[in-house]
């Protein structure tokens, strides 16, 4: 039996199992994408206090007395 005929005459069970595997893989991909997005947003939120502290320090250092007074 040549390859083309085998591809065209696949059993429905194989197609169903391939579709199931694809659906599971898509679900995993979606969950990992959501986890990555959440981690990125958490990382950004963690940077806010650091940015605020750096801005305050820069503002203090740029005062006429250099933050000494």
PDB file of N, CA, C, O and CB in Angstrom:
ATOM      1  N   UNK A   1       0.845  -1.176   0.000  1.00  0.00           N
ATOM      2  CA  UNK A   1       0.000   0.000   0.000  1.00  0.00           C
ATOM      3  C   UNK A   1       0.892   1.240   0.000  1.00  0.00           C
ATOM      4  O   UNK A   1       1.804   1.346   0.819  1.00  0.00           O
ATOM      5  CB  UNK A   1      -0.962  -0.003   1.222  1.00  0.00           C
ATOM      6  N   UNK A   2       0.639   2.159  -0.896  1.00  0.00           N
ATOM      7  CA  UNK A   2       1.494   3.337  -0.934  1.00  0.00           C
ATOM      8  C   UNK A   2       1.099   4.332   0.160  1.00  0.00           C
ATOM      9  O   UNK A   2       0.055   4.193   0.796  1.00  0.00           O
ATOM     10  CB  UNK A   2       1.420   4.004  -2.314  1.00  0.00           C
ATOM     11  N   UNK A   3       1.938   5.318   0.362  1.00  0.00           N
ATOM     12  CA  UNK A   3       1.753   6.259   1.469  1.00  0.00           C
ATOM     13  C   UNK A   3       0.491   7.096   1.316  1.00  0.00           C
ATOM     14  O   UNK A   3      -0.210   7.343   2.298  1.00  0.00           O
ATOM     15  CB  UNK A   3       2.955   7.172   1.579  1.00  0.00           C
ATOM     16  N   UNK A   4       0.198   7.528   0.119  1.00  0.00           N
ATOM     17  CA  UNK A   4      -0.973   8.379  -0.095  1.00  0.00           C
ATOM     18  C   UNK A   4      -2.254   7.631   0.261  1.00  0.00           C
ATOM     19  O   UNK A   4      -3.140   8.180   0.915  1.00  0.00           O
ATOM     20  CB  UNK A   4      -1.029   8.865  -1.553  1.00  0.00           C
ATOM     21  N   UNK A   5      -2.344   6.400  -0.166  1.00  0.00           N
ATOM     22  CA  UNK A   5      -3.533   5.618   0.150  1.00  0.00           C
ATOM     23  C   UNK A   5      -3.660   5.415   1.653  1.00  0.00           C
ATOM     24  O   UNK A   5      -4.763   5.471   2.195  1.00  0.00           O
ATOM     25  CB  UNK A   5      -3.492   4.265  -0.566  1.00  0.00           C
ATOM     26  N   UNK A   6      -2.543   5.179   2.327  1.00  0.00           N
ATOM     27  CA  UNK A   6      -2.598   5.018   3.784  1.00  0.00           C
ATOM     28  C   UNK A   6      -3.066   6.295   4.461  1.00  0.00           C
ATOM     29  O   UNK A   6      -3.825   6.245   5.429  1.00  0.00           O
ATOM     30  CB  UNK A   6      -1.228   4.610   4.330  1.00  0.00           C
ATOM     31  N   UNK A   7      -2.613   7.452   3.955  1.00  0.00           N
ATOM     32  CA  UNK A   7      -3.043   8.714   4.538  1.00  0.00           C
ATOM     33  C   UNK A   7      -4.532   8.947   4.335  1.00  0.00           C
ATOM     34  O   UNK A   7      -5.214   9.463   5.220  1.00  0.00           O
ATOM     35  CB  UNK A   7      -2.254   9.862   3.941  1.00  0.00           C
ATOM     36  N   UNK A   8      -5.029   8.568   3.178  1.00  0.00           N
ATOM     37  CA  UNK A   8      -6.432   8.797   2.870  1.00  0.00           C
ATOM     38  C   UNK A   8      -7.362   7.811   3.555  1.00  0.00           C
ATOM     39  O   UNK A   8      -8.550   8.088   3.719  1.00  0.00           O
ATOM     40  CB  UNK A   8      -6.641   8.732   1.395  1.00  0.00           C
ATOM     41  N   UNK A   9      -6.836   6.671   3.954  1.00  0.00           N
ATOM     42  CA  UNK A   9      -7.695   5.644   4.555  1.00  0.00           C
ATOM     43  C   UNK A   9      -7.407   5.453   6.033  1.00  0.00           C
ATOM     44  O   UNK A   9      -7.562   4.352   6.562  1.00  0.00           O
ATOM     45  CB  UNK A   9      -7.519   4.323   3.829  1.00  0.00           C
ATOM     46  N   UNK A  10      -6.992   6.515   6.699  1.00  0.00           N
ATOM     47  CA  UNK A  10      -6.753   6.396   8.135  1.00  0.00           C
ATOM     48  C   UNK A  10      -8.040   6.055   8.860  1.00  0.00           C
ATOM     49  O   UNK A  10      -9.139   6.410   8.434  1.00  0.00           O
ATOM     50  CB  UNK A  10      -6.157   7.691   8.696  1.00  0.00           C
ATOM     51  N   UNK A  11      -7.873   5.385   9.921  1.00  0.00           N
ATOM     52  CA  UNK A  11      -9.029   4.968  10.719  1.00  0.00           C
ATOM     53  C   UNK A  11      -9.581   6.157  11.491  1.00  0.00           C
ATOM     54  O   UNK A  11      -8.832   7.045  11.899  1.00  0.00           O
ATOM     55  CB  UNK A  11      -8.647   3.825  11.689  1.00  0.00           C
ATOM     56  N   UNK A  12     -10.886   6.169  11.689  1.00  0.00           N
ATOM     57  CA  UNK A  12     -11.497   7.262  12.462  1.00  0.00           C
ATOM     58  C   UNK A  12     -10.931   7.357  13.875  1.00  0.00           C
ATOM     59  O   UNK A  12     -10.846   8.449  14.436  1.00  0.00           O
ATOM     60  CB  UNK A  12     -13.008   7.073  12.532  1.00  0.00           C
ATOM     61  N   UNK A  13     -10.543   6.221  14.453  1.00  0.00           N
ATOM     62  CA  UNK A  13      -9.976   6.236  15.800  1.00  0.00           C
ATOM     63  C   UNK A  13      -8.681   7.029  15.837  1.00  0.00           C
ATOM     64  O   UNK A  13      -8.428   7.772  16.786  1.00  0.00           O
ATOM     65  CB  UNK A  13      -9.732   4.811  16.295  1.00  0.00           C
ATOM     66  N   UNK A  14      -7.875   6.873  14.821  1.00  0.00           N
ATOM     67  CA  UNK A  14      -6.606   7.607  14.768  1.00  0.00           C
ATOM     68  C   UNK A  14      -6.860   9.098  14.618  1.00  0.00           C
ATOM     69  O   UNK A  14      -6.182   9.922  15.230  1.00  0.00           O
ATOM     70  CB  UNK A  14      -5.728   7.098  13.608  1.00  0.00           C
ATOM     71  N   UNK A  15      -7.848   9.433  13.793  1.00  0.00           N
ATOM     72  CA  UNK A  15      -8.187  10.856  13.624  1.00  0.00           C
ATOM     73  C   UNK A  15      -8.707  11.443  14.923  1.00  0.00           C
ATOM     74  O   UNK A  15      -8.334  12.551  15.308  1.00  0.00           O
ATOM     75  CB  UNK A  15      -9.235  11.040  12.509  1.00  0.00           C
ATOM     76  N   UNK A  16      -9.571  10.693  15.598  1.00  0.00           N
ATOM     77  CA  UNK A  16     -10.108  11.174  16.872  1.00  0.00           C
ATOM     78  C   UNK A  16      -9.003  11.344  17.900  1.00  0.00           C
ATOM     79  O   UNK A  16      -8.977  12.327  18.640  1.00  0.00           O
ATOM     80  CB  UNK A  16     -11.173  10.213  17.402  1.00  0.00           C
ATOM     81  N   UNK A  17      -8.107  10.399  17.943  1.00  0.00           N
ATOM     82  CA  UNK A  17      -7.025  10.496  18.926  1.00  0.00           C
ATOM     83  C   UNK A  17      -6.087  11.647  18.582  1.00  0.00           C
ATOM     84  O   UNK A  17      -5.583  12.322  19.479  1.00  0.00           O
ATOM     85  CB  UNK A  17      -6.238   9.175  18.998  1.00  0.00           C
ATOM     86  N   UNK A  18      -5.848  11.877  17.298  1.00  0.00           N
ATOM     87  CA  UNK A  18      -5.017  13.020  16.892  1.00  0.00           C
ATOM     88  C   UNK A  18      -5.711  14.329  17.242  1.00  0.00           C
ATOM     89  O   UNK A  18      -5.064  15.269  17.703  1.00  0.00           O
ATOM     90  CB  UNK A  18      -4.713  12.966  15.376  1.00  0.00           C
ATOM     91  N   UNK A  19      -7.023  14.400  17.027  1.00  0.00           N
ATOM     92  CA  UNK A  19      -7.776  15.608  17.363  1.00  0.00           C
ATOM     93  C   UNK A  19      -7.749  15.848  18.873  1.00  0.00           C
ATOM     94  O   UNK A  19      -7.637  16.988  19.324  1.00  0.00           O
ATOM     95  CB  UNK A  19      -9.233  15.496  16.862  1.00  0.00           C
ATOM     96  N   UNK A  20      -7.852  14.778  19.643  1.00  0.00           N
ATOM     97  CA  UNK A  20      -7.792  14.905  21.096  1.00  0.00           C
ATOM     98  C   UNK A  20      -6.427  15.412  21.541  1.00  0.00           C
ATOM     99  O   UNK A  20      -6.333  16.309  22.379  1.00  0.00           O
ATOM    100  CB  UNK A  20      -8.099  13.564  21.764  1.00  0.00           C
ATOM    101  N   UNK A  21      -5.380  14.839  20.981  1.00  0.00           N
ATOM    102  CA  UNK A  21      -4.026  15.300  21.328  1.00  0.00           C
ATOM    103  C   UNK A  21      -3.842  16.774  20.978  1.00  0.00           C
ATOM    104  O   UNK A  21      -3.233  17.527  21.737  1.00  0.00           O
ATOM    105  CB  UNK A  21      -2.964  14.453  20.601  1.00  0.00           C
ATOM    106  N   UNK A  22      -4.366  17.175  19.838  1.00  0.00           N
ATOM    107  CA  UNK A  22      -4.271  18.566  19.424  1.00  0.00           C
ATOM    108  C   UNK A  22      -5.037  19.475  20.387  1.00  0.00           C
ATOM    109  O   UNK A  22      -4.550  20.541  20.765  1.00  0.00           O
ATOM    110  CB  UNK A  22      -4.802  18.734  17.997  1.00  0.00           C
ATOM    111  N   UNK A  23      -6.234  19.048  20.776  1.00  0.00           N
ATOM    112  CA  UNK A  23      -7.029  19.841  21.718  1.00  0.00           C
ATOM    113  C   UNK A  23      -6.312  19.982  23.059  1.00  0.00           C
ATOM    114  O   UNK A  23      -6.308  21.060  23.652  1.00  0.00           O
ATOM    115  CB  UNK A  23      -8.411  19.200  21.925  1.00  0.00           C
ATOM    116  N   UNK A  24      -5.706  18.897  23.536  1.00  0.00           N
ATOM    117  CA  UNK A  24      -4.970  18.937  24.796  1.00  0.00           C
ATOM    118  C   UNK A  24      -3.765  19.871  24.674  1.00  0.00           C
ATOM    119  O   UNK A  24      -3.487  20.658  25.579  1.00  0.00           O
ATOM    120  CB  UNK A  24      -4.515  17.517  25.205  1.00  0.00           C
ATOM    121  N   UNK A  25      -3.058  19.778  23.558  1.00  0.00           N
ATOM    122  CA  UNK A  25      -1.892  20.639  23.351  1.00  0.00           C
ATOM    123  C   UNK A  25      -2.298  22.111  23.295  1.00  0.00           C
ATOM    124  O   UNK A  25      -1.603  22.973  23.833  1.00  0.00           O
ATOM    125  CB  UNK A  25      -1.159  20.246  22.060  1.00  0.00           C
ATOM    126  N   UNK A  26      -3.418  22.391  22.646  1.00  0.00           N
ATOM    127  CA  UNK A  26      -3.898  23.780  22.595  1.00  0.00           C
ATOM    128  C   UNK A  26      -4.252  24.277  23.991  1.00  0.00           C
ATOM    129  O   UNK A  26      -3.954  25.420  24.341  1.00  0.00           O
ATOM    130  CB  UNK A  26      -5.124  23.899  21.663  1.00  0.00           C
ATOM    131  N   UNK A  27      -4.882  23.430  24.782  1.00  0.00           N
ATOM    132  CA  UNK A  27      -5.234  23.818  26.146  1.00  0.00           C
ATOM    133  C   UNK A  27      -4.000  24.116  26.977  1.00  0.00           C
ATOM    134  O   UNK A  27      -3.959  25.099  27.717  1.00  0.00           O
ATOM    135  CB  UNK A  27      -6.052  22.725  26.813  1.00  0.00           C
ATOM    136  N   UNK A  28      -2.997  23.263  26.850  1.00  0.00           N
ATOM    137  CA  UNK A  28      -1.743  23.502  27.576  1.00  0.00           C
ATOM    138  C   UNK A  28      -1.090  24.798  27.120  1.00  0.00           C
ATOM    139  O   UNK A  28      -0.582  25.566  27.936  1.00  0.00           O
ATOM    140  CB  UNK A  28      -0.773  22.328  27.378  1.00  0.00           C
ATOM    141  N   UNK A  29      -1.106  25.036  25.817  1.00  0.00           N
ATOM    142  CA  UNK A  29      -0.521  26.259  25.279  1.00  0.00           C
ATOM    143  C   UNK A  29      -1.239  27.488  25.822  1.00  0.00           C
ATOM    144  O   UNK A  29      -0.603  28.466  26.213  1.00  0.00           O
ATOM    145  CB  UNK A  29      -0.574  26.249  23.749  1.00  0.00           C
ATOM    146  N   UNK A  30      -2.570  27.429  25.843  1.00  0.00           N
ATOM    147  CA  UNK A  30      -3.347  28.558  26.366  1.00  0.00           C
ATOM    148  C   UNK A  30      -3.027  28.804  27.832  1.00  0.00           C
ATOM    149  O   UNK A  30      -2.842  29.946  28.253  1.00  0.00           O
ATOM    150  CB  UNK A  30      -4.853  28.305  26.192  1.00  0.00           C
ATOM    151  N   UNK A  31      -2.961  27.721  28.611  1.00  0.00           N
ATOM    152  CA  UNK A  31      -2.653  27.882  30.040  1.00  0.00           C
ATOM    153  C   UNK A  31      -1.249  28.433  30.239  1.00  0.00           C
ATOM    154  O   UNK A  31      -1.037  29.282  31.105  1.00  0.00           O
ATOM    155  CB  UNK A  31      -2.799  26.543  30.778  1.00  0.00           C
ATOM    156  N   UNK A  32      -0.286  27.961  29.451  1.00  0.00           N
ATOM    157  CA  UNK A  32       1.071  28.468  29.625  1.00  0.00           C
ATOM    158  C   UNK A  32       1.175  29.922  29.171  1.00  0.00           C
ATOM    159  O   UNK A  32       1.947  30.693  29.739  1.00  0.00           O
ATOM    160  CB  UNK A  32       2.069  27.601  28.850  1.00  0.00           C
ATOM    161  N   UNK A  33       0.406  30.300  28.156  1.00  0.00           N
ATOM    162  CA  UNK A  33       0.386  31.692  27.718  1.00  0.00           C
ATOM    163  C   UNK A  33      -0.196  32.580  28.807  1.00  0.00           C
ATOM    164  O   UNK A  33       0.321  33.666  29.071  1.00  0.00           O
ATOM    165  CB  UNK A  33      -0.420  31.841  26.419  1.00  0.00           C
ATOM    166  N   UNK A  34      -1.276  32.118  29.440  1.00  0.00           N
ATOM    167  CA  UNK A  34      -1.872  32.884  30.531  1.00  0.00           C
ATOM    168  C   UNK A  34      -0.907  33.006  31.710  1.00  0.00           C
ATOM    169  O   UNK A  34      -0.803  34.067  32.325  1.00  0.00           O
ATOM    170  CB  UNK A  34      -3.181  32.230  30.988  1.00  0.00           C
ATOM    171  N   UNK A  35      -0.208  31.924  32.018  1.00  0.00           N
ATOM    172  CA  UNK A  35       0.762  31.958  33.118  1.00  0.00           C
ATOM    173  C   UNK A  35       1.904  32.923  32.803  1.00  0.00           C
ATOM    174  O   UNK A  35       2.357  33.657  33.681  1.00  0.00           O
ATOM    175  CB  UNK A  35       1.321  30.546  33.392  1.00  0.00           C
ATOM    176  N   UNK A  36       2.362  32.923  31.571  1.00  0.00           N
ATOM    177  CA  UNK A  36       3.430  33.831  31.166  1.00  0.00           C
ATOM    178  C   UNK A  36       2.967  35.280  31.257  1.00  0.00           C
ATOM    179  O   UNK A  36       3.705  36.143  31.733  1.00  0.00           O
ATOM    180  CB  UNK A  36       3.898  33.511  29.738  1.00  0.00           C
ATOM    181  N   UNK A  37       1.750  35.548  30.803  1.00  0.00           N
ATOM    182  CA  UNK A  37       1.200  36.907  30.871  1.00  0.00           C
ATOM    183  C   UNK A  37       1.088  37.359  32.320  1.00  0.00           C
ATOM    184  O   UNK A  37       1.430  38.496  32.646  1.00  0.00           O
ATOM    185  CB  UNK A  37      -0.182  36.973  30.182  1.00  0.00           C
ATOM    186  N   UNK A  38       0.609  36.475  33.191  1.00  0.00           N
ATOM    187  CA  UNK A  38       0.469  36.822  34.605  1.00  0.00           C
ATOM    188  C   UNK A  38       1.830  37.084  35.232  1.00  0.00           C
ATOM    189  O   UNK A  38       1.985  38.025  36.011  1.00  0.00           O
ATOM    190  CB  UNK A  38      -0.257  35.703  35.366  1.00  0.00           C
ATOM    191  N   UNK A  39       2.819  36.257  34.896  1.00  0.00           N
ATOM    192  CA  UNK A  39       4.159  36.459  35.443  1.00  0.00           C
ATOM    193  C   UNK A  39       4.740  37.793  34.977  1.00  0.00           C
ATOM    194  O   UNK A  39       5.388  38.491  35.757  1.00  0.00           O
ATOM    195  CB  UNK A  39       5.086  35.305  35.033  1.00  0.00           C
ATOM    196  N   UNK A  40       4.517  38.149  33.722  1.00  0.00           N
ATOM    197  CA  UNK A  40       5.020  39.424  33.209  1.00  0.00           C
ATOM    198  C   UNK A  40       4.362  40.595  33.927  1.00  0.00           C
ATOM    199  O   UNK A  40       5.038  41.557  34.293  1.00  0.00           O
ATOM    200  CB  UNK A  40       4.778  39.529  31.697  1.00  0.00           C
ATOM    201  N   UNK A  41       3.054  40.522  34.130  1.00  0.00           N
ATOM    202  CA  UNK A  41       2.361  41.600  34.834  1.00  0.00           C
ATOM    203  C   UNK A  41       2.799  41.680  36.293  1.00  0.00           C
ATOM    204  O   UNK A  41       2.947  42.777  36.832  1.00  0.00           O
ATOM    205  CB  UNK A  41       0.848  41.400  34.752  1.00  0.00           C
ATOM    206  N   UNK A  42       3.006  40.538  36.937  1.00  0.00           N
ATOM    207  CA  UNK A  42       3.511  40.536  38.314  1.00  0.00           C
ATOM    208  C   UNK A  42       4.892  41.168  38.381  1.00  0.00           C
ATOM    209  O   UNK A  42       5.192  41.918  39.310  1.00  0.00           O
ATOM    210  CB  UNK A  42       3.558  39.104  38.872  1.00  0.00           C
ATOM    211  N   UNK A  43       5.722  40.872  37.410  1.00  0.00           N
ATOM    212  CA  UNK A  43       7.070  41.446  37.364  1.00  0.00           C
ATOM    213  C   UNK A  43       6.991  42.970  37.228  1.00  0.00           C
ATOM    214  O   UNK A  43       7.722  43.699  37.899  1.00  0.00           O
ATOM    215  CB  UNK A  43       7.883  40.840  36.187  1.00  0.00           C
ATOM    216  N   UNK A  44       6.108  43.437  36.365  1.00  0.00           N
ATOM    217  CA  UNK A  44       5.937  44.885  36.188  1.00  0.00           C
ATOM    218  C   UNK A  44       5.451  45.517  37.488  1.00  0.00           C
ATOM    219  O   UNK A  44       5.945  46.568  37.896  1.00  0.00           O
ATOM    220  CB  UNK A  44       4.941  45.185  35.036  1.00  0.00           C
ATOM    221  N   UNK A  45       4.474  44.870  38.139  1.00  0.00           N
ATOM    222  CA  UNK A  45       3.960  45.400  39.406  1.00  0.00           C
ATOM    223  C   UNK A  45       5.050  45.449  40.471  1.00  0.00           C
ATOM    224  O   UNK A  45       5.071  46.364  41.295  1.00  0.00           O
ATOM    225  CB  UNK A  45       2.785  44.551  39.901  1.00  0.00           C
ATOM    226  N   UNK A  46       5.955  44.474  40.463  1.00  0.00           N
ATOM    227  CA  UNK A  46       7.047  44.469  41.435  1.00  0.00           C
ATOM    228  C   UNK A  46       8.042  45.589  41.177  1.00  0.00           C
ATOM    229  O   UNK A  46       8.755  45.997  42.094  1.00  0.00           O
ATOM    230  CB  UNK A  46       7.763  43.133  41.410  1.00  0.00           C
ATOM    231  N   UNK A  47       8.107  46.094  39.957  1.00  0.00           N
ATOM    232  CA  UNK A  47       9.062  47.146  39.619  1.00  0.00           C
ATOM    233  C   UNK A  47       8.567  48.535  40.022  1.00  0.00           C
ATOM    234  O   UNK A  47       9.367  49.466  40.113  1.00  0.00           O
ATOM    235  CB  UNK A  47       9.351  47.119  38.134  1.00  0.00           C
ATOM    236  N   UNK A  48       7.264  48.689  40.264  1.00  0.00           N
ATOM    237  CA  UNK A  48       6.696  49.999  40.607  1.00  0.00           C
ATOM    238  C   UNK A  48       7.337  50.573  41.880  1.00  0.00           C
ATOM    239  O   UNK A  48       7.768  51.726  41.856  1.00  0.00           O
ATOM    240  CB  UNK A  48       5.170  49.883  40.792  1.00  0.00           C
ATOM    241  N   UNK A  49       7.420  49.831  42.980  1.00  0.00           N
ATOM    242  CA  UNK A  49       8.044  50.415  44.184  1.00  0.00           C
ATOM    243  C   UNK A  49       9.506  50.806  43.945  1.00  0.00           C
ATOM    244  O   UNK A  49       9.967  51.828  44.454  1.00  0.00           O
ATOM    245  CB  UNK A  49       7.963  49.424  45.353  1.00  0.00           C
ATOM    246  N   UNK A  50      10.217  50.014  43.190  1.00  0.00           N
ATOM    247  CA  UNK A  50      11.617  50.324  42.916  1.00  0.00           C
ATOM    248  C   UNK A  50      11.712  51.602  42.096  1.00  0.00           C
ATOM    249  O   UNK A  50      12.545  52.465  42.374  1.00  0.00           O
ATOM    250  CB  UNK A  50      12.304  49.155  42.179  1.00  0.00           C
ATOM    251  N   UNK A  51      10.856  51.720  41.083  1.00  0.00           N
ATOM    252  CA  UNK A  51      10.852  52.923  40.252  1.00  0.00           C
ATOM    253  C   UNK A  51      10.498  54.162  41.058  1.00  0.00           C
ATOM    254  O   UNK A  51      11.097  55.221  40.876  1.00  0.00           O
ATOM    255  CB  UNK A  51       9.876  52.764  39.100  1.00  0.00           C
ATOM    256  N   UNK A  52       9.526  54.025  41.945  1.00  0.00           N
ATOM    257  CA  UNK A  52       9.122  55.148  42.792  1.00  0.00           C
ATOM    258  C   UNK A  52      10.262  55.566  43.713  1.00  0.00           C
ATOM    259  O   UNK A  52      10.512  56.757  43.899  1.00  0.00           O
ATOM    260  CB  UNK A  52       7.878  54.781  43.619  1.00  0.00           C
ATOM    261  N   UNK A  53      10.946  54.591  44.285  1.00  0.00           N
ATOM    262  CA  UNK A  53      12.068  54.890  45.169  1.00  0.00           C
ATOM    263  C   UNK A  53      13.203  55.573  44.404  1.00  0.00           C
ATOM    264  O   UNK A  53      13.813  56.519  44.902  1.00  0.00           O
ATOM    265  CB  UNK A  53      12.576  53.606  45.836  1.00  0.00           C
ATOM    266  N   UNK A  54      13.481  55.088  43.197  1.00  0.00           N
ATOM    267  CA  UNK A  54      14.534  55.707  42.393  1.00  0.00           C
ATOM    268  C   UNK A  54      14.167  57.138  41.986  1.00  0.00           C
ATOM    269  O   UNK A  54      15.019  58.027  41.996  1.00  0.00           O
ATOM    270  CB  UNK A  54      14.807  54.863  41.147  1.00  0.00           C
ATOM    271  N   UNK A  55      12.908  57.353  41.632  1.00  0.00           N
ATOM    272  CA  UNK A  55      12.469  58.706  41.282  1.00  0.00           C
ATOM    273  C   UNK A  55      12.582  59.648  42.472  1.00  0.00           C
ATOM    274  O   UNK A  55      13.003  60.794  42.309  1.00  0.00           O
ATOM    275  CB  UNK A  55      11.028  58.683  40.770  1.00  0.00           C
ATOM    276  N   UNK A  56      12.219  59.194  43.655  1.00  0.00           N
ATOM    277  CA  UNK A  56      12.330  60.020  44.856  1.00  0.00           C
ATOM    278  C   UNK A  56      13.784  60.340  45.156  1.00  0.00           C
ATOM    279  O   UNK A  56      14.115  61.468  45.522  1.00  0.00           O
ATOM    280  CB  UNK A  56      11.685  59.318  46.055  1.00  0.00           C
ATOM    281  N   UNK A  57      14.649  59.350  45.002  1.00  0.00           N
ATOM    282  CA  UNK A  57      16.073  59.572  45.234  1.00  0.00           C
ATOM    283  C   UNK A  57      16.634  60.568  44.231  1.00  0.00           C
ATOM    284  O   UNK A  57      17.398  61.459  44.600  1.00  0.00           O
ATOM    285  CB  UNK A  57      16.842  58.252  45.156  1.00  0.00           C
ATOM    286  N   UNK A  58      16.263  60.422  42.971  1.00  0.00           N
ATOM    287  CA  UNK A  58      16.721  61.350  41.938  1.00  0.00           C
ATOM    288  C   UNK A  58      16.212  62.760  42.212  1.00  0.00           C
ATOM    289  O   UNK A  58      16.955  63.729  42.050  1.00  0.00           O
ATOM    290  CB  UNK A  58      16.259  60.882  40.552  1.00  0.00           C
ATOM    291  N   UNK A  59      14.956  62.883  42.624  1.00  0.00           N
ATOM    292  CA  UNK A  59      14.399  64.206  42.944  1.00  0.00           C
ATOM    293  C   UNK A  59      15.148  64.827  44.116  1.00  0.00           C
ATOM    294  O   UNK A  59      15.448  66.021  44.109  1.00  0.00           O
ATOM    295  CB  UNK A  59      12.889  64.101  43.272  1.00  0.00           C
ATOM    296  N   UNK A  60      15.445  64.022  45.109  1.00  0.00           N
ATOM    297  CA  UNK A  60      16.170  64.535  46.277  1.00  0.00           C
ATOM    298  C   UNK A  60      17.566  64.972  45.899  1.00  0.00           C
ATOM    299  O   UNK A  60      18.042  66.001  46.379  1.00  0.00           O
ATOM    300  CB  UNK A  60      16.237  63.482  47.377  1.00  0.00           C
ATOM    301  N   UNK A  61      18.242  64.201  45.035  1.00  0.00           N
ATOM    302  CA  UNK A  61      19.624  64.525  44.639  1.00  0.00           C
ATOM    303  C   UNK A  61      19.691  65.730  43.705  1.00  0.00           C
ATOM    304  O   UNK A  61      20.744  66.358  43.591  1.00  0.00           O
ATOM    305  CB  UNK A  61      20.271  63.321  43.960  1.00  0.00           C
ATOM    306  N   UNK A  62      18.603  66.059  43.046  1.00  0.00           N
ATOM    307  CA  UNK A  62      18.624  67.175  42.111  1.00  0.00           C
ATOM    308  C   UNK A  62      18.172  68.484  42.786  1.00  0.00           C
ATOM    309  O   UNK A  62      18.045  69.508  42.115  1.00  0.00           O
ATOM    310  CB  UNK A  62      17.727  66.863  40.904  1.00  0.00           C
ATOM    311  N   UNK A  63      17.934  68.458  44.085  1.00  0.00           N
ATOM    312  CA  UNK A  63      17.610  69.702  44.780  1.00  0.00           C
ATOM    313  C   UNK A  63      18.866  70.554  44.871  1.00  0.00           C
ATOM    314  O   UNK A  63      19.976  70.026  44.795  1.00  0.00           O
ATOM    315  CB  UNK A  63      17.026  69.422  46.196  1.00  0.00           C
ATOM    316  N   UNK A  64      18.710  71.849  45.032  1.00  0.00           N
ATOM    317  CA  UNK A  64      19.888  72.745  45.067  1.00  0.00           C
ATOM    318  C   UNK A  64      20.939  72.354  46.094  1.00  0.00           C
ATOM    319  O   UNK A  64      22.133  72.519  45.846  1.00  0.00           O
ATOM    320  CB  UNK A  64      19.444  74.149  45.348  1.00  0.00           C
ATOM    321  N   UNK A  65      20.513  71.834  47.254  1.00  0.00           N
ATOM    322  CA  UNK A  65      21.505  71.465  48.270  1.00  0.00           C
ATOM    323  C   UNK A  65      21.995  70.036  48.122  1.00  0.00           C
ATOM    324  O   UNK A  65      22.755  69.550  48.959  1.00  0.00           O
ATOM    325  CB  UNK A  65      20.925  71.652  49.650  1.00  0.00           C
ATOM    326  N   UNK A  66      21.563  69.352  47.051  1.00  0.00           N
ATOM    327  CA  UNK A  66      22.029  67.990  46.775  1.00  0.00           C
ATOM    328  C   UNK A  66      21.465  66.977  47.742  1.00  0.00           C
ATOM    329  O   UNK A  66      22.046  65.907  47.925  1.00  0.00           O
ATOM    330  CB  UNK A  66      23.528  67.937  46.816  1.00  0.00           C
ATOM    331  N   UNK A  67      20.357  67.288  48.359  1.00  0.00           N
ATOM    332  CA  UNK A  67      19.726  66.348  49.276  1.00  0.00           C
ATOM    333  C   UNK A  67      20.396  66.312  50.631  1.00  0.00           C
ATOM    334  O   UNK A  67      20.156  65.388  51.408  1.00  0.00           O
ATOM    335  CB  UNK A  67      19.729  64.977  48.685  1.00  0.00           C
ATOM    336  N   UNK A  68      21.232  67.294  50.936  1.00  0.00           N
ATOM    337  CA  UNK A  68      21.936  67.300  52.214  1.00  0.00           C
ATOM    338  C   UNK A  68      21.194  68.080  53.308  1.00  0.00           C
ATOM    339  O   UNK A  68      21.543  67.993  54.485  1.00  0.00           O
ATOM    340  CB  UNK A  68      23.314  67.884  52.026  1.00  0.00           C
ATOM    341  N   UNK A  69      20.211  68.811  52.923  1.00  0.00           N
ATOM    342  CA  UNK A  69      19.636  69.704  53.904  1.00  0.00           C
ATOM    343  C   UNK A  69      18.293  69.371  54.319  1.00  0.00           C
ATOM    344  O   UNK A  69      17.714  70.069  55.152  1.00  0.00           O
ATOM    345  CB  UNK A  69      19.630  71.020  53.427  1.00  0.00           C
TER     346      UNK A  69
END
